[in-house]
Amino acid sequence: MLTAQEQLSINLKKEANKQGFDPVGIARIPGSHRIQLRNAALQRWLEAGNQADMKWMETSTRQDIKQLLDGVQSILAVGLNYYVNIKRPNESLNIARYGWGRDYHRIIKQRLKKVGQWLEKQRPKCQWRICVDSAPLLDKAWAEEAGLGWIGKNSNIINQKKGSWMMIGHLLCTEPLTADTPSKPLCGRCQECLQACPTKAITEPFVIDSNLCIAYHTIENKNETIPKNITSLMGKWIAGCDICQEVCPWNHQTIPSSKDEEIMPKEWILKLTKEQVLSWNDKTWDEMLRGSTLRRIKPWMWRRNATSIQETQ
């Protein structure tokens, strides 16, 4: 017979499934020894300057989950499939798949809020907090700890059945829950992502140098220009980059195509041209990117990125 804790844990994951999350898993605080190793790896990554200008990566809270919620005992990790089996026209610019639909931060938060409210009804004294990747949490490490998938050599979470096209979110809570088995790394000797990255941003397995990353420069870099060593190799990527995921063998298996309406790409995203972007004014930008995670790329940055692409054609 299941204990009350085990039954609550099963039911909580079922509630997450009802919100469209799959896979889902639970980890207990403070986690296994692997969490300590991930914290140490993050510190080495920061000391090497791989975060570029992303100063928020340096906050101490990221390495101490207890600072995020007083009395936290467990964490529910959830994955949301964002793969849509649609190909872009060859003449269009490339936008990373995670930005095709509605802002995933809002999607995950709104759906996890319902899960948190359900938990609160079961355990009225329980406190909880939602974290997406904008929160100072070592999110991929905790997703791995909860059994969603392993952290691949391209730094993405990879699920054995669903690949890496997966947004992740977490629900921290003060309730003791039953932990799932942490994921085991299955990249093996594969080097596909390292070899495919045009700028060699994956400097060694599991290490991404943001200073060389196309996604960083098209989204986070706030300078007026993008370095020439990046523009000469960025191809048609105007917002983010999916190359290291596109070549991953785990994404070449038959993986489910999302039917979620909030994940579906907006029509303009699949047909965007350099000429269109260069003609955008602030009003056009506001209309096109309303409710999109790509809104963090400001109008002048879209034009800068488009100009950089134009120079390489």
N, C-alpha and C positions, 0 to 999 in steps of 0.2 A: 504494500500500500504506500502511496506517495505521501510525503509529509506536506504540511501546509505551505512550507517554503517552496518545495518542488512544484506543487500544483499552481501556486501563484506565478512562478517563473514561466511555466508552460503557457498559462493563460495570458500572461503579459506579452509573450512572443506572438501568440495568436492575434492579439489586438493589433500588434504592429503589422502582422501580415494583412489584416483587414484594411489597413491604410495604404496597402500597395508595396510595403517593404518586404524584400526577399533578396538575399538572406537576412536573418536576424540572429543575434547571439548575445550572451550575457558574460560579463567578466566581473570578478570581485576585486575590490581594492584591498591591498596595494598591487595586486597582480603578481605574475610570476617573475622570475629573475630576468626574463627577456625585457620587461619594461625598464629595468635598470640599465640594460645594455642599450636599449633604444635612446634613453636619456643621455647616456654617455656618447652615443653616436651623434646625437643632435648637438651636443656641446662641441665636439670635434668639428662638426660641419660649420658651426658658427665661428669658431676660432680661426677656421681657414678662410673666412670671408665669403662663403658660398651663398649667403643670404642677400648679397648685393645691398640695395637700399631698403630692403624689407626689414626695418628695425623692429617691427612688432614680433618678429620671430625670436627676438632675444629676451622677451619677458619671462621672468622666473616662474610664473604661474604655469607655463606650458610644461614644465618638468615636475609639477607638484599638483596633482589633481585635487588634493584636499583643500587647496585654496579656492577652488571654484564652487564648492558647496560644502558648507559646514556639516560634518557628520556623514559624508558620503560613504556608502558601503558597497554599492554596486553600480554597474553601468550597462545599459542596454544599447548595443550597437546595431545600426540598421543600414541596409544597402538599398538603393533605388536604381534600378536599371534605366540607363538613358540611351541605350543603343536603339537606333531606328534604322531599319534596312532600306535606306534611301541613298542614292549616289548623287553627288553634286555634278552639274554640267561642267565639262572640261574648261570652259571659258570663264567660269565664275571664280571669285576669290574664296579662300578657305577660311572657315570659322570652326574652331574646336567644337565638337559635338555637344559638350556639356552646356554650351551657350545657345543651342538651337531653340530651346523652348522657353518656358517661364523661368524666372529666377529660382534656381534650385534651393537657395537659402530659405525663401518663403515657403516653397512646397514642403520641404522637410520640417521646418519649424511648425507650420500649421498642422501637419499630420501628426507629428510627435506630441504636440500639445494635447491632442485628443487622447493619445496613449497615456500621457501623464495624468490627465483628468480621470481616466479610467482607473489608473493605479491609486489615485488619491481617494476614490470612492471605496476601493477595497481596503486601503490602509489610510484612514483619515489623518493620522499623525505623520505620514510620510512627506518628506520634502523632496522636490525634484527640480532639475534644471536642464534645459535643452542646449546642446552645443552642436553647431555646424562648423565648417572649417574657418569661419571668421572668429571663432572663440579661441582663446589661448589654451588649447588642449592638444596633446600629442595624439591626434585623432586616428591616424593610420595605425599607430602602435596598439591602441586600444581596440580598434576593429580587428586586428590580427589576434590579439589576446582573447577576444570574444568569439573567434572562430569564423569570421566573415570571409577571410582569405589571408594570403600571406603578402608581405610587402615585397614586390618584385624588384628586379635590378633597375627598373625605370622609375622606382619609388612609388608606383601605383599599387593599390590593393588588387590582387588577382584572385578570383574565385574559380575553383576547379571546373565548375559547370557553367558559369556565367561570364567568365573572362574578367576584364578590368573596366568595362564600360559601366561604372557603378559609382554613384554619388553616395557618400556616407554621412550619417548623423548619429548623435548619441543622446541618450537620456540618462543623466546622472540621478541617483536617488539614494535616500538614506535607509532604504529597506534592504535587509540581507536577502539576496537571491542566490539561486543555484547557478554556478558558473558552467559554461560550455567549455569544451576542449579547445585550446588555442590552435590556430592553423599551423601547419608545417610547410616550410618553403619548398616549392617544387619547380623552381627555375632551372635547377641542375646546372649543366655546363652551357646552356643557351647564352649567346651573346648578341642576338638579333637587335635588341634595342640599342645597345652600345654602338654597333656597327652602322645602324641606320640613321642615327642622329647626325644631321648635316653639319652642325656646329661643334660636335663632340662635347656637348654639355654634360653627358653622362661620363664623367672623367674616370670613373671606376664603378664596378657593380654597386648599386644602391646609393651612389653619390652624385647629386645633380649640382652643377655649378650654375647658379642663376645668372651670373655674369655672361654666360654663353648660351642661355636658354631663349629660344624664340618666343615661347609663351611669356616669359618674364618681360622681355623687351617690348612686346606688343600690348601688354596689359598693365604692367606695374611700373615700367620705366617712364618717369615723368620729365625726362630731358627733351629738349627741342628736336634732337636728332637721335637716330639709332646708330650705333657704331657700324662702320663699314664692314667689319669682319662678320657682322650678323646680317646686314642687308644683302650682302653678296650671296648668302646661302639660305635666305628665308623663303625663297620661292613665292608662292601665292598666299602664304599665311598672314592674314591681316589681324586676326584676333585669336591668340592661343596657338596651339600646335598639337596634333594627334599622332605624329609620326611614330613615336616609340610605342604607342598602343596599336597602331595599325599593323605593325610588323610582328607583334607578339603572337606566337603560336597558339596561345590559349584563347586568342580572339579569332582564330581561324577555324575553330570548331563551330558546329551549329549552335549559335547562342540565340536566345529569344529576342525578338524585336518588340520594343515597348509599344503598347497600345494606349498608353496613358495620354490623355488629351493635353495635359500640361507639359508633356515632354515633346510633343510634336513640333517640328520646326516651322517657324513662320516662313511664308512664301519667299519674302525678299532675301532671307538668309541664304537660300540655295541658289539665288540668281544674282548675287551682288557683284558689281563690276567696279573697277578702279574709277571710272568716269563718274559713276553714281556717288561714290564716297567723296570724291573731290568736290562735288557740287553741293554737298550737305551744308546746311546752315544749322544754327542751334535749334531752331524750331523743328526741322526735319529730323534731326537726331533725337529730339525729345519724343516725337511721335513714333519713330521706328523702334526705339529702345525702351519704351514704357513697359515696366514690369519685367525687364530682362536683366540677368546678371552681368551682361556686357555693358551695362550703363556705366560701370566704373571706368570704361574707356571713354574719355571725354571727346567732344567733337573734334578738337584740334589734334588729338592723338590718332583718331581714325584717319584724318587727312595726312598726318605725318606718316603713318603706317602705309597708307596707299601710295604716297610719294616714294617711300623707300622701296616698295615693290616695283613701282614703275621704273625706277632706276636700274633694276636688275634684269628687266625684260629685253 
